[in-house]
Amino acid sequence: MNIGEIATRSGLPAKTIRYYEEIGLIKPLRDTNGYRAFRQQDLHKLTFMGRARALGFSIEDCRNLLALYEDQNRSSADVKSIARDHLTKIEQKIADLVDMQSTLTHLIGACAGDNRPNCPILNSLDVHSL
C-alpha cells in the first residue's frame, strides 16, 4: 500500500503517518524507487494508534500500549495501569473544566453587560487586581 491508500484505510492523515514513521512507531518498507510500501501490519498499528489517540492517550502511552499489545507475555496489569493513569488525568481535566465553568458562570452573572466600562470579567483577568 502507498501512503494515500493506507491513509484512507486507517483514517489518519498522511502527515500523521509520516510523523509516526519519523518517531519510530511504524517502519514501512521502501520500494526500489524510495516510496513507502506499507504492509498489513502497518495498517493494523496505525488503526490501533488512531483509536488510542481518539481516547486521548499520549504518544508515549500509545507506544507503550502498542508494545504491550505485541508482547504475548504481557501482563494485563501493565495495560490497566496505563489506562488508569490516563483516566486519572481525564478526571482532573474534567474537574478543571467544571471549575472554569463555575468561575465563568459567576463572572458572566456579575457583569451588567451594559454601556458602562466597569466589567467584573476584565477585572478578574487583570493581574493588578489580585
Stockholm file with secondary structure:
# STOCKHOLM 1.0

chainA/1-130         MNIGEIATRSGLPAKTIRYYEEIGLIKPLRDTNGYRAFRQQDLHKLTFMGRARALGFSIEDCRNLLALYEDQNRSSADVKSIARDHLTKIEQKIADLVDMQSTLTHLIGACAGDNRPNCPILNSLDVHSL
#=GR chainA/1-130 SS CCHHHHHHHHTCCHHHHHHHHHTTSCCCEECTTSCEECCHHHHHHHHHHHHHHHTTCCHHHHHHHHHHHHCTTCCHHHHHHHHHHHHHHHHHHHHHHHHHHHHHHHHHHHCCCSSSSCCHHHHHHCGGGC
#=GC SS_cons         CCHHHHHHHHTCCHHHHHHHHHTTSCCCEECTTSCEECCHHHHHHHHHHHHHHHTTCCHHHHHHHHHHHHCTTCCHHHHHHHHHHHHHHHHHHHHHHHHHHHHHHHHHHHCCCSSSSCCHHHHHHCGGGC
//
